Structure formats: structure tokens, C-alpha cells
């Protein structure tokens, strides 16, 4: 193997940070190899004033870089995977996924955002992505704190440039109240020595909102770094083969299968992501297709049922298994930096709402998020109904810096013991009382397939199920608790995934 390799890349801080990550991976396996960097300006770098979807052609950030690779000026080209177009892009290449950071989008707001919302002033969000323009702003319209009966006047305005350049525009120009960025880019800039101090300063007085995955899915490949080499460069191929990230490669392949149908990059009005959790792997896509029709797709292993089997859906009876009694003297440790709120029912009095307004707030899912927004509470992010453990890496990354011992879980009395046993600080603000109607008991007794919307539902009603009934639930704590009891439930990604599957199964049965 030769000793010196040339890497071609863009000259932005983010691109250089990605190259440094590539170099560090190579150094682990090939310490004697020297890596040199060749910086190349691309069409996307030159044309900063035009939204990407209005620039003619494609591969705005990769074409010139790939030219240097083809001509032999470089051995490797390092790209952001979401900048890469269709499968043809790698026809003459050997490529591998090196790394993937957080896939979520994040909105960075100026510090006066709350005052502007209270005064019902227009809110201007900067983004040049049709996907973000449609999906992120539709969510923000409902998810930003609501302080009046009038809807928030939310507007979008194109913004281009490198990540640090956009943050400077947010701070200096006054024409934007917030900008939408990929969280992965911010994390990498905060870990890169050349950019760390500047980006920290630009973020120091900002408010942050991490967009939920299902309402605002990212572009295919977002957060991933890919390196390619020519198919006849055997030494470079040996290097890439050694440092590939296999798990993230699988995720990217699944996302690109969807992108082959609907298109690639932020210029597309849809998003897609693949997640592999401890209990289930799935791919989700949503947005608008070429016919401008809205679509939603779930891809995972589906349960196999015949037309005669009866399904019971606990999600249809979310309010019918329990009654609640609110606890008026709930005390939250003043040292807690943040709250993770398990249900919108947790904040039921003025004192709790004031407490939440003095802390960083995260929630279990979007239903709770939107309910809290109506109470004027700023929510930083959500577990997307996938369980708290799924969001812990995001809460603790370079941008958010919120560790497990810094937040308190606010929940119901039945759940507190389990959270405490798992090492979390948890307090109850309401009590659940079993209250299940005889008609529901009969439905459970007749069912062959029972979906429990929560572990608490299972606890009070499993005794009525047939011994042969198949149990099912969403991923997260419910799945963990059922498996701890020796039950092997069928696991859906989320409650919404089950509802979508049930609706389709019901239609299929009706057609038969």
C-alpha cells in the first residue's frame, strides 16, 4: 500500500470537520499512512444567493469534487451523504459510509422569540429547503408557545451559506427570527477545534427546538458522511473497506430505496429515515410526491394475521382504562435542569406550569408537545413516542448537553417506581385509578391480537385475555416491561404505526 493519499473536499468548516473525522478513522487502522487535503470550490458554494431547488442541474456540492477524483488528482472524495444524488452517482466508484451523527433537524431562534410570540409579531424562519419549508413550518405553527387565540404569523425566507454563515445572518441581520439546520452539522462544528469557539459564541444566547422525526423527517442520508474512491484504486478501497460503518450503511441503503422513488436531497418535499432500535428496525417516509399528493410510508416486518382473527386496539380506548386524580403538592427538585414530561396530564396547575417555564422541557411525544405549547411552554424536543432511551443520545450531544442526571421525569404514580428503579429522578403529579368498562373486557376476551397502548393497560386487563392471544405494543418502555415478564410481544415502531397498520388491515379484511 502507498503511504500518501489525497482527499478532495469542500472548504467549509463542516466539510473540513468531516475530513478530520475520516482521517481519525484511517489513523486507527493505518497509522503509517499520510493524508493530505485538497480543497475544491463547488457550484453550491459559488451560487449562495439562489435557493438550491432553483439552481439548474444537480450535485451542486459534489460534481467538481468528483471530477478531481476521476482525473486522479485525489484518492478520496468526502461528502455529506444528503448532497449525493441517485444511484448513478457511484457508478464508477467504490464508496462506504464512515459515520452518522444525529439525523434530526433543529431550529435555532433568536433570544427575543418569546417576546415576539407574546406580541403576536410575524415570525420569519430561514430555510431554502422545500422539505423544511413545508414540514417544519407546519409543525412550528402548532408547536411554538401559544400566547393568544390568534394563529402565529409564521413566514419563511430563503437563506443560503455554510452553517456558521447562516448563524451569523441570524444574529446580525435581524431579518430572521429562526433558521432550520441539520443537528449533525452543529454537533460536528462544536467538536471541531477550528470552529468550536465561534459556533459556541453564535449559539450562546439562542433558544433551540429539536424537530420531531415523524412530523419533520430528514432528507435521505442526513447526518451521514460518505467517502468514495475510483473502482481501480485498490489501495484506497482497502482503506475504505476497513473503516466502513456497517450499521449506518444499512440505514442509508434503506433510505435510498425510498429516495429512488421520490427523489434525493433537501430540495425534495419529503423526508425519510431508518432507525434500528433494540426492539425493532423500521423505515419511515412522509411528505409530498411528484404529483403533489401527501403520502406516508412505514416499512418494517408486519404481523401475519388471517381474516378471521379479531384485533383489539388499546389505542382506541386511551381514556377508558383509568380515571385520574391530580396531586396538588408535587415537588420538583430545584436542582433539576430539565423536565421530561410523560403526558400532557402532568402539568395540571399553575405552579407546575411555572416550574416547567423555568426549566428545559422535553416530552414523550408530539401530542404532549402541542398540548404544552397551548399553555405557553417552550418544548426543546420529543422522544417521538419511541421511548426516553431513544432520545437520550440527542439530549446529551454536543449541541444540547443534557445528561441523564440533570432532568426529572414527571409522570403518574404507577410509573414512578419503574423510573426510579431504572436510575432516573422521577415524581408523580397525578394518580391513575383502574376503571375499565365491561364492554371493553368483553372485547379483550374475544380478541386474538391485543395491542396494549401502555404497560398499565396490560397490567389491569391482561387477565381477561385468551391464553392464546398474541400481545403487541409500541417500542419503548411498554415493550421492555412486557419482555421482562417473559412475554414476547409483537412490537410496532410507535402507536401511530400500529394505527396505520390496523386501518390497512381492516380495509383488506373488508375487501375480502
MIGUGU-456485 format. One record per residue (C-alpha): residue number from 1; x negated, y negated, z negated. Coordinates in Angstrom, 2 decimals, decimal comma. Each point is the difference from the previous one (the first is absolute). Layout:
! MIGUGU-456485
(site NUM; (X; Y; Z))
...
//
This chain:
! MIGUGU-456485
(site 1; (0,00; 0,00; 0,00))
(site 2; (-1,20; -3,50; 0,79))
(site 3; (-0,75; -2,37; -2,89))
(site 4; (1,60; -3,27; 1,18))
(site 5; (3,63; -0,55; 0,99))
(site 6; (1,75; -3,19; 1,14))
(site 7; (3,51; -0,88; -1,19))
(site 8; (2,09; -2,50; 1,99))
(site 9; (2,77; -1,88; -1,79))
(site 10; (1,75; -3,34; -0,31))
(site 11; (-1,65; -2,78; -1,99))
(site 12; (2,73; -0,65; -2,56))
(site 13; (-0,64; 0,63; -3,67))
(site 14; (2,57; 2,78; 0,07))
(site 15; (-1,66; 1,72; 2,94))
(site 16; (-3,41; -0,27; -1,65))
(site 17; (1,46; 1,36; -3,26))
(site 18; (1,29; 3,01; 1,92))
(site 19; (-3,41; 0,53; 1,58))
(site 20; (-1,61; -0,10; -3,45))
(site 21; (2,40; 2,71; -1,15))
(site 22; (-0,95; 2,04; 3,09))
(site 23; (-3,69; -0,47; -0,76))
(site 24; (0,43; 1,10; -3,62))
(site 25; (1,72; 3,21; 1,11))
(site 26; (-2,74; 0,75; 2,53))
(site 27; (-2,71; -0,64; -2,60))
(site 28; (1,41; 2,71; -2,28))
(site 29; (-0,56; 2,69; 2,61))
(site 30; (-2,80; -1,49; 2,12))
(site 31; (-2,20; -2,10; -2,32))
(site 32; (-2,83; -0,23; 2,54))
(site 33; (2,19; -1,51; 2,74))
(site 34; (-0,26; -3,75; 0,71))
(site 35; (3,21; -1,77; 1,08))
(site 36; (-0,09; -3,36; 1,79))
(site 37; (2,99; -2,25; 0,68))
(site 38; (0,88; -1,62; 3,34))
(site 39; (2,70; -2,68; -0,29))
(site 40; (2,41; -0,49; 2,91))
(site 41; (2,63; -2,69; 0,50))
(site 42; (3,31; 1,32; 1,32))
(site 43; (2,98; -1,45; 1,84))
(site 44; (1,99; 0,04; -3,23))
(site 45; (-2,72; -2,05; -1,70))
(site 46; (-0,17; -2,60; 2,79))
(site 47; (3,74; -0,59; 0,42))
(site 48; (0,99; -1,04; -3,52))
(site 49; (2,91; -2,30; 0,82))
(site 50; (2,23; 2,53; 1,79))
(site 51; (2,05; 2,69; -1,79))
(site 52; (-1,41; 3,41; 0,90))
(site 53; (3,21; 1,28; 1,60))
(site 54; (-0,16; -2,93; 2,47))
(site 55; (-3,60; 0,65; 1,12))
(site 56; (-0,17; 1,85; 3,30))
(site 57; (-1,48; 3,49; -0,05))
(site 58; (-0,81; 2,05; -3,08))
(site 59; (-2,90; 1,21; -2,17))
(site 60; (-0,73; -3,65; -0,81))
(site 61; (-2,43; 0,87; -2,78))
(site 62; (-1,57; 3,12; 1,48))
(site 63; (-0,49; -0,21; 3,80))
(site 64; (-3,31; -1,94; 0,00))
(site 65; (-1,33; 2,11; -2,86))
(site 66; (0,80; 3,18; 1,89))
(site 67; (-1,75; -1,39; 3,08))
(site 68; (-3,29; -0,19; -1,94))
(site 69; (0,52; 3,57; -1,13))
(site 70; (0,61; 1,22; 3,56))
(site 71; (-3,04; -1,87; 1,35))
(site 72; (-2,30; 1,57; -2,58))
(site 73; (-0,76; -3,24; -1,86))
(site 74; (1,38; 1,60; -3,16))
(site 75; (0,38; 3,47; -1,48))
(site 76; (3,07; -0,71; -2,14))
(site 77; (2,96; -2,32; 0,20))
(site 78; (1,87; -0,69; -3,23))
(site 79; (3,63; -1,16; 0,19))
(site 80; (3,05; -0,59; -2,13))
(site 81; (2,19; 2,91; 1,04))
(site 82; (3,09; -2,13; 0,39))
(site 83; (-1,80; -2,02; 2,73))
(site 84; (-0,37; 3,16; 2,09))
(site 85; (2,63; 0,61; 2,70))
(site 86; (1,22; 3,28; 1,50))
(site 87; (-1,67; 3,39; 0,33))
(site 88; (-1,79; -1,10; 3,19))
(site 89; (-2,19; -2,22; -2,14))
(site 90; (-2,14; 2,96; -1,10))
(site 91; (0,00; 1,93; 3,30))
(site 92; (-3,77; -0,40; 0,40))
(site 93; (-0,75; -0,02; -3,72))
(site 94; (-0,59; 2,13; -3,00))
(site 95; (1,61; -1,76; -2,97))
(site 96; (0,63; 0,57; -3,70))
(site 97; (1,92; -1,73; -2,78))
(site 98; (-2,47; -1,14; -2,67))
(site 99; (2,14; -1,50; -2,70))
(site 100; (3,44; -1,35; -0,82))
(site 101; (0,90; -2,63; -2,56))
(site 102; (3,50; -0,97; -1,15))
(site 103; (2,44; 0,08; 2,92))
(site 104; (2,41; -2,65; -1,33))
(site 105; (0,57; -3,57; 1,13))
(site 106; (-0,23; -2,75; -2,59))
(site 107; (1,28; -3,58; -0,05))
(site 108; (-2,26; -2,66; -1,51))
(site 109; (1,95; -3,08; -1,18))
(site 110; (-1,11; -3,44; -1,09))
(site 111; (0,36; -0,69; -3,72))
(site 112; (2,93; -2,42; 0,53))
(site 113; (2,23; 2,67; 1,52))
(site 114; (2,24; 0,26; -3,09))
(site 115; (0,60; -3,76; -0,04))
(site 116; (0,90; 0,03; 3,69))
(site 117; (2,42; 2,87; -0,54))
(site 118; (1,63; -1,77; -2,94))
(site 119; (0,38; -3,15; 2,10))
(site 120; (1,45; 2,05; 2,88))
(site 121; (-2,67; -1,34; 2,37))
(site 122; (-0,87; 1,82; 3,25))
(site 123; (-2,60; 2,76; -0,43))
(site 124; (-2,40; 0,44; 2,94))
(site 125; (-1,71; 3,39; 0,41))
(site 126; (-3,00; 0,33; 2,31))
(site 127; (-0,31; 3,10; 2,19))
(site 128; (-0,57; 0,72; 3,68))
(site 129; (1,34; 3,54; -0,20))
(site 130; (3,53; 0,73; 1,30))
(site 131; (0,11; 2,95; -2,39))
(site 132; (-0,73; -2,18; -2,99))
(site 133; (2,18; -2,83; 1,28))
(site 134; (3,05; 2,27; 0,17))
(site 135; (-0,49; 2,37; -2,89))
(site 136; (-1,97; -1,93; -2,60))
(site 137; (2,07; -3,16; 0,25))
(site 138; (3,28; 1,96; -0,13))
(site 139; (-1,18; 1,58; -3,24))
(site 140; (-1,38; -3,24; -1,48))
(site 141; (3,33; -1,70; 0,61))
(site 142; (1,46; 2,33; -2,67))
(site 143; (-3,09; 0,74; -2,10))
(site 144; (-1,25; -3,48; -0,85))
(site 145; (1,44; -1,36; -3,27))
(site 146; (3,47; -1,42; 0,53))
(site 147; (0,79; -3,26; -1,81))
(site 148; (3,20; -1,09; 1,72))
(site 149; (3,02; 1,36; 1,85))
(site 150; (-1,39; -1,34; 3,28))
(site 151; (-2,14; 2,43; 2,03))
(site 152; (-3,74; -0,69; 0,13))
(site 153; (-0,97; -1,99; 3,09))
(site 154; (-2,78; 2,31; 1,18))
(site 155; (-1,87; -0,90; 3,18))
(site 156; (-2,96; 1,52; 1,83))
(site 157; (-2,85; -1,69; 1,81))
(site 158; (-2,83; 1,58; 2,02))
(site 159; (-3,40; 0,19; -1,67))
(site 160; (-3,19; 1,52; 1,41))
(site 161; (-3,59; 0,39; -1,09))
(site 162; (-2,11; 2,15; -2,25))
(site 163; (1,37; 0,85; -3,45))
(site 164; (-2,10; -2,62; -1,79))
(site 165; (0,89; -2,55; 2,66))
(site 166; (3,71; 0,59; -0,53))
(site 167; (-0,39; -0,30; -3,76))
(site 168; (-1,70; -3,37; 0,52))
(site 169; (2,88; -1,15; 2,20))
(site 170; (2,42; 1,01; -2,75))
(site 171; (-1,93; -2,01; -2,56))
(site 172; (-0,98; -3,06; 2,03))
(site 173; (2,56; -0,84; 2,68))
(site 174; (3,26; -0,02; -1,93))
(site 175; (1,86; 1,41; 3,01))
(site 176; (0,43; 3,45; -1,57))
(site 177; (1,51; 1,09; -3,30))
(site 178; (-1,13; 3,59; 0,45))
(site 179; (-1,81; 2,27; 2,44))
(site 180; (0,36; 3,73; 0,65))
(site 181; (-3,23; 2,00; 0,01))
(site 182; (-1,10; 3,62; -0,16))
(site 183; (-0,97; 0,91; -3,56))
(site 184; (-2,86; 2,17; 1,28))
(site 185; (-1,78; -2,99; 1,49))
(site 186; (0,22; -1,98; -3,22))
(site 187; (-1,29; 2,95; -2,04))
(site 188; (-2,99; 0,41; 2,30))
(site 189; (-0,84; -3,69; -0,01))
(site 190; (0,14; -0,02; -3,80))
(site 191; (-2,46; 2,89; -0,06))
(site 192; (-2,37; -1,52; 2,61))
(site 193; (-2,80; -2,07; -1,51))
(site 194; (-0,03; -2,67; 2,72))
(site 195; (3,72; -0,76; -0,25))
(site 196; (0,90; 0,91; -3,57))
(site 197; (-0,51; -3,38; -1,67))
(site 198; (1,72; -2,00; 2,74))
(site 199; (3,04; 2,26; 0,15))
(site 200; (0,31; 0,11; -3,79))
(site 201; (0,06; -3,80; -0,03))
(site 202; (2,59; -0,16; 2,78))
(site 203; (2,24; 2,42; -1,93))
(site 204; (-0,59; -1,47; -3,45))
(site 205; (3,17; -2,11; -0,23))
(site 206; (2,29; 2,08; 2,22))
(site 207; (3,06; 2,12; -0,70))
(site 208; (0,10; 3,45; 1,58))
(site 209; (2,76; 2,30; 1,18))
(site 210; (-0,78; 3,53; 1,25))
(site 211; (2,58; 0,96; 2,61))
(site 212; (1,77; 3,37; -0,43))
(site 213; (-0,81; 2,76; 2,46))
(site 214; (3,50; 1,00; 1,07))
(site 215; (1,34; -3,50; 0,58))
(site 216; (-3,28; -1,26; 1,51))
(site 217; (-1,93; 2,96; 1,45))
(site 218; (-3,50; -0,82; 1,30))
(site 219; (-1,38; 0,33; 3,50))
(site 220; (-1,27; 3,44; 1,01))
(site 221; (-3,52; 0,45; -1,34))
(site 222; (0,10; -3,04; -2,28))
(site 223; (-2,77; -0,01; -2,58))
(site 224; (-2,10; 2,60; 1,85))
(site 225; (-3,50; -0,38; 1,43))
(site 226; (-0,94; 1,97; 3,10))
(site 227; (-3,45; 0,46; 1,56))
(site 228; (-0,55; 1,26; 3,53))
(site 229; (-2,91; 1,03; 2,14))
(site 230; (-0,40; 1,20; 3,58))
(site 231; (0,72; 3,68; 0,61))
(site 232; (-3,58; 0,62; 1,18))
(site 233; (-1,67; -1,62; -3,04))
(site 234; (-0,61; 3,21; -1,93))
(site 235; (-2,00; -1,55; -2,84))
(site 236; (2,75; -2,53; -0,70))
(site 237; (2,63; 2,73; 0,18))
(site 238; (-1,89; 1,96; -2,65))
(site 239; (0,10; -3,05; -2,28))
(site 240; (3,75; -0,58; 0,46))
(site 241; (0,81; 3,66; -0,50))
(site 242; (-1,71; -0,08; -3,38))
(site 243; (1,66; -3,15; -1,39))
(site 244; (3,58; 0,45; 1,24))
(site 245; (2,90; -0,39; -2,45))
(site 246; (2,15; 3,04; 0,80))
(site 247; (3,08; -0,86; -2,08))
(site 248; (0,32; -3,48; 1,48))
(site 249; (-0,67; 1,37; 3,49))
(site 250; (3,10; 2,17; -0,35))
(site 251; (2,03; -3,01; -1,14))
(site 252; (-1,15; -2,09; 2,96))
(site 253; (0,80; 2,80; 2,45))
(site 254; (3,54; 0,24; -1,37))
(site 255; (0,51; -3,76; 0,27))
(site 256; (-1,32; -0,12; 3,55))
(site 257; (2,46; 2,68; 1,06))
(site 258; (2,73; -2,50; -0,85))
(site 259; (-1,94; -2,89; 1,54))
(site 260; (-0,21; 1,95; 3,27))
(site 261; (3,78; -0,43; 0,21))
(site 262; (0,44; -3,56; -1,25))
(site 263; (-3,35; -1,76; 0,53))
(site 264; (-3,18; -1,01; -1,84))
(site 265; (-1,11; -2,93; -2,15))
(site 266; (1,51; -2,92; -1,90))
(site 267; (1,51; -1,32; 3,24))
(site 268; (2,57; 2,80; -0,18))
(site 269; (3,28; -0,64; -1,91))
(site 270; (-0,21; 3,24; -1,99))
(site 271; (-2,17; 1,64; -2,63))
(site 272; (-1,02; 3,54; -0,88))
(site 273; (-1,95; 1,69; -2,77))
(site 274; (-0,93; 3,51; -1,12))
(site 275; (-0,38; 0,84; -3,68))
(site 276; (-1,18; 3,17; -1,64))
(site 277; (1,09; 0,11; -3,65))
(site 278; (-0,71; 2,80; -2,49))
(site 279; (3,46; 1,43; 0,75))
(site 280; (0,78; -0,88; 3,64))
(site 281; (-1,52; -1,34; 3,22))
(site 282; (2,19; -2,09; 2,29))
(site 283; (0,02; -2,60; 2,75))
(site 284; (2,40; -2,94; 0,10))
(site 285; (0,66; -2,47; 2,81))
(site 286; (2,47; -2,88; 0,33))
(site 287; (0,56; -3,11; 2,05))
(site 288; (1,19; -0,87; 3,48))
(site 289; (-0,59; 2,03; 3,16))
(site 290; (-0,54; -1,23; 3,56))
(site 291; (3,78; -0,22; 0,51))
(site 292; (0,11; -2,31; -3,08))
(site 293; (1,92; 2,63; -1,95))
(site 294; (-0,73; 0,50; -3,68))
(site 295; (-1,27; 3,45; -0,92))
(site 296; (-1,17; 1,97; -3,04))
(site 297; (-1,87; 3,31; 0,15))
(site 298; (-1,03; 2,44; -2,74))
(site 299; (-2,37; 2,87; 0,78))
(site 300; (-0,59; 2,72; -2,60))
(site 301; (0,85; 3,65; -0,58))
(site 302; (3,80; 0,17; -0,23))
(site 303; (2,03; 2,43; -2,10))
(site 304; (1,62; 2,85; 1,90))
(site 305; (3,68; 0,40; -0,83))
(site 306; (2,81; 1,73; 1,83))
(site 307; (3,34; -1,59; 0,77))
(site 308; (1,78; 1,81; -2,85))
(site 309; (-2,24; -1,24; -2,79))
(site 310; (1,35; -2,78; -2,20))
(site 311; (-2,16; -3,04; -0,82))
(site 312; (0,41; -2,00; -3,19))
(site 313; (-1,54; -3,45; 0,05))
(site 314; (-0,84; -1,57; -3,33))
(site 315; (-0,72; -3,20; 1,93))
(site 316; (3,77; -0,32; 0,60))
(site 317; (0,58; -0,17; -3,75))
(site 318; (-2,76; -2,28; -1,28))
(site 319; (2,40; -1,74; -2,40))
(site 320; (2,08; 3,03; -0,99))
(site 321; (-2,35; 2,13; -2,09))
(site 322; (-0,63; -2,53; -2,77))
(site 323; (1,30; -3,05; -1,76))
(site 324; (-2,43; -2,57; -1,40))
(site 325; (-0,37; -1,86; -3,27))
(site 326; (-2,32; -2,99; 0,15))
(site 327; (-2,62; -0,47; -2,72))
(site 328; (-0,16; -3,62; -1,09))
(site 329; (-3,20; 0,08; -2,04))
(site 330; (-2,47; 1,52; 2,45))
(site 331; (-3,54; -1,19; -0,74))
(site 332; (-2,67; -0,15; 2,69))
(site 333; (-3,61; -0,23; -1,12))
(site 334; (-1,19; -3,56; 0,61))
(site 335; (-3,41; 1,36; 1,08))
(site 336; (1,53; 1,77; 3,00))
(site 337; (-1,02; -1,75; 3,19))
(site 338; (2,76; 1,49; 2,14))
(site 339; (3,27; 1,93; -0,01))
(site 340; (0,96; 3,00; 2,10))
(site 341; (3,80; -0,07; 0,05))
(site 342; (1,66; 3,35; 0,66))
(site 343; (3,52; -1,33; 0,62))
(site 344; (1,78; -3,30; 0,53))
(site 345; (2,02; 0,91; -3,12))
(site 346; (-3,09; -0,61; -2,16))
(site 347; (0,22; -3,80; 0,13))
(site 348; (3,43; -0,57; -1,46))
(site 349; (-0,47; -3,06; -2,21))
(site 350; (-1,61; -3,43; 0,11))
(site 351; (-2,90; 0,94; -2,27))
(site 352; (-1,05; 2,92; 2,21))
(site 353; (0,29; -2,14; 3,13))
(site 354; (-2,17; -2,70; -1,58))
(site 355; (-2,52; 2,65; -1,01))
(site 356; (-0,14; 1,29; 3,57))
(site 357; (-0,53; -3,52; 1,33))
(site 358; (-3,09; -0,29; -2,19))
(site 359; (-1,58; 3,21; 1,30))
(site 360; (-0,91; 1,63; 3,29))
(site 361; (2,92; 2,17; 1,07))
(site 362; (-0,01; 3,25; 1,97))
(site 363; (3,06; 2,16; 0,64))
(site 364; (0,94; 3,58; 0,82))
(site 365; (1,83; -0,80; 3,24))
(site 366; (1,53; -2,68; 2,21))
(site 367; (3,46; 0,18; -1,62))
(site 368; (-1,52; -1,16; -3,28))
(site 369; (-2,20; -2,55; 1,81))
(site 370; (2,97; -1,71; 1,67))
(site 371; (2,06; 0,04; -3,19))
(site 372; (-2,84; -1,70; -1,89))
(site 373; (-0,46; -2,56; 2,79))
(site 374; (3,60; -1,08; -0,59))
(site 375; (-0,99; -0,69; -3,62))
(site 376; (-2,80; -2,28; 1,21))
(site 377; (-2,82; 2,46; -0,76))
(site 378; (-3,17; 0,22; 2,08))
(site 379; (-0,75; 3,65; 0,86))
(site 380; (-3,55; 0,83; 1,14))
(site 381; (0,66; 3,45; 1,41))
(site 382; (1,88; 3,27; -0,03))
(site 383; (-0,62; 3,74; -0,26))
(site 384; (2,39; 0,44; 2,95))
(site 385; (1,93; 2,71; -1,83))
(site 386; (-3,07; 2,25; 0,24))
(site 387; (-0,85; -0,09; -3,70))
(site 388; (-2,36; -2,18; -2,01))
(site 389; (-3,07; 2,16; 0,70))
(site 390; (0,36; -0,75; 3,71))
(site 391; (-0,49; -3,72; -0,56))
(site 392; (-2,75; 0,13; -2,65))
(site 393; (-2,87; -0,24; 2,54))
(site 394; (1,63; -3,12; 1,47))
(site 395; (0,54; -1,60; -3,41))
(site 396; (-3,64; 0,67; -0,89))
(site 397; (-1,69; -1,00; 3,27))
(site 398; (-2,35; -2,96; 0,55))
(site 399; (2,84; -2,40; 0,79))
(site 400; (2,51; 0,86; -2,75))
(site 401; (-2,37; 1,12; -2,82))
(site 402; (2,70; 1,40; -2,28))
(site 403; (-1,00; 3,12; -1,92))
(site 404; (2,18; 2,58; -1,74))
(site 405; (-0,73; -1,31; -3,49))
(site 406; (1,05; -3,55; 0,91))
(site 407; (3,71; 0,59; 0,63))
(site 408; (3,05; 1,17; -1,90))
(site 409; (2,73; 2,17; 1,50))
(site 410; (3,50; -1,27; -0,70))
(site 411; (2,52; 2,84; 0,27))
(site 412; (2,82; 1,87; -1,79))
(site 413; (-0,24; 1,86; -3,29))
(site 414; (0,05; 3,46; 1,63))
(site 415; (-3,08; -0,75; 2,09))
(site 416; (-2,19; -1,73; -2,59))
(site 417; (-1,28; 3,22; -1,60))
(site 418; (-1,14; 1,43; 3,32))
(site 419; (-1,82; -3,22; 0,95))
(site 420; (-1,72; -0,17; -3,37))
(site 421; (-1,05; 3,65; 0,37))
(site 422; (-1,60; -0,92; 3,32))
(site 423; (-2,11; -2,68; -1,67))
(site 424; (1,99; -3,11; 0,93))
(site 425; (1,27; -2,78; -2,21))
(site 426; (3,78; 0,19; 0,34))
(site 427; (3,02; -1,55; -1,72))
(site 428; (3,75; 0,46; 0,43))
(site 429; (2,45; -2,82; 0,59))
(site 430; (3,12; 2,14; 0,37))
(site 431; (1,36; 3,40; -1,04))
(site 432; (1,54; 2,59; 2,29))
(site 433; (3,01; 2,02; -1,19))
(site 434; (1,02; 3,12; 1,96))
(site 435; (3,41; -0,51; 1,55))
(site 436; (0,69; 2,48; 2,79))
(site 437; (3,48; 0,50; 1,39))
(site 438; (1,61; 3,42; 0,46))
(site 439; (0,37; -0,59; 3,76))
(site 440; (-3,77; -0,45; 0,32))
(site 441; (-0,63; 3,14; -2,07))
(site 442; (2,18; 1,96; 2,40))
(site 443; (-1,92; -1,33; 3,01))
(site 444; (-3,32; 0,99; -1,59))
(site 445; (1,33; 3,48; -0,83))
(site 446; (1,06; 0,53; 3,63))
(site 447; (-3,21; -1,30; 1,57))
(site 448; (-2,72; 2,10; 1,63))
(site 449; (-2,42; -2,95; 0,36))
(site 450; (-0,17; -2,62; -2,76))
(site 451; (-1,85; -3,28; 0,35))
(site 452; (-0,76; -1,59; -3,38))
(site 453; (-0,43; -3,77; 0,27))
(site 454; (-1,86; 0,00; -3,32))
(site 455; (-1,41; 2,48; -2,48))
(site 456; (2,60; -1,21; -2,50))
(site 457; (2,76; 1,18; 2,34))
(site 458; (-1,57; 3,44; 0,05))
(site 459; (-0,37; 0,07; -3,79))
(site 460; (3,69; -0,51; -0,72))
(site 461; (1,54; 1,86; 2,94))
(site 462; (-2,23; 2,89; 1,12))
(site 463; (1,87; 2,34; -2,32))
(site 464; (2,99; -0,19; 2,36))
(site 465; (-1,95; 1,06; 3,10))
(site 466; (0,04; 3,47; 1,54))
(site 467; (-3,07; 2,10; -0,87))
(site 468; (-0,59; 0,28; 3,75))
(site 469; (0,28; -3,73; 0,71))
(site 470; (-3,00; -1,69; 1,60))
(site 471; (-1,08; -3,13; -1,87))
(site 472; (-1,35; -3,09; 1,77))
(site 473; (-1,22; -3,46; -0,98))
(site 474; (-2,13; -2,91; 1,16))
(site 475; (-3,77; -0,07; -0,48))
(site 476; (-1,31; -1,61; -3,15))
(site 477; (0,81; 0,64; -3,65))
(site 478; (3,16; 2,02; 0,68))
(site 479; (-1,97; 2,48; 2,08))
(site 480; (-2,77; 0,15; -2,60))
(site 481; (2,44; 0,70; -2,85))
(site 482; (1,89; 2,69; 1,91))
(site 483; (-3,22; 1,78; 0,93))
(site 484; (-1,16; -0,14; -3,61))
(site 485; (3,14; 2,00; -0,83))
(site 486; (-1,01; 2,67; 2,50))
(site 487; (2,50; -1,10; 2,64))
(site 488; (-1,16; -0,29; 3,60))
(site 489; (2,28; -2,72; 1,39))
(site 490; (0,21; -1,05; 3,61))
(site 491; (-1,62; -3,42; -0,03))
(site 492; (1,07; -2,92; 2,17))
(site 493; (-2,24; -3,06; 0,43))
(site 494; (2,57; -2,30; -1,63))
(site 495; (3,70; -0,14; -0,83))
(site 496; (0,51; -1,96; 3,24))
(site 497; (-1,63; 2,84; 1,94))
(site 498; (2,44; 2,48; -1,54))
(site 499; (2,98; -2,24; 0,80))
(site 500; (-1,16; -0,28; 3,64))
(site 501; (-0,47; 3,79; 0,23))
(site 502; (3,40; 0,71; -1,59))
(site 503; (1,78; -2,35; 2,38))
(site 504; (-1,58; 1,75; 2,98))
(site 505; (0,69; 3,46; -1,47))
(site 506; (3,64; -0,92; -0,56))
(site 507; (0,39; -1,22; 3,58))
(site 508; (-1,61; 3,18; 1,34))
(site 509; (2,31; 2,18; -2,10))
(site 510; (3,04; -1,96; 1,16))
(site 511; (-1,04; 0,43; 3,64))
(site 512; (-0,33; 3,76; -0,46))
//
